[in-house]
């Protein structure tokens, strides 16, 4: 449940630009340059989220085929992993969208 909550708020936080930004070394640069730097890091974030999405998808398939359950309550595990995978895929899309928005200069 905690993992799903975290994965739910990651795309929202990215869309609202709520992640921590450190601009100690770029505060003096022109606005356009800062936007391009932000867009670059949004693309890096999207790539990492995409890689994690693929890995989590593989994990979902493995847990689905194995039928693994939790130790005490015997709840099947794969639906929670599948939900996390979908939310991570959403994060990938949102990070790509924010990168495009920053490159265009809309924000």
Secondary structure, DSSP 8 states (H G I E B T S, - for coil): -HHHHHHHHHHHHHHTT-S----TTTTTS-HHHHHHHHHHHHHHHHHHHHHHHHHHHHHHHHHHHHT-B-TTT--BSHHHHHHHHHHHHHHHHHHHHHHHHHHHT--
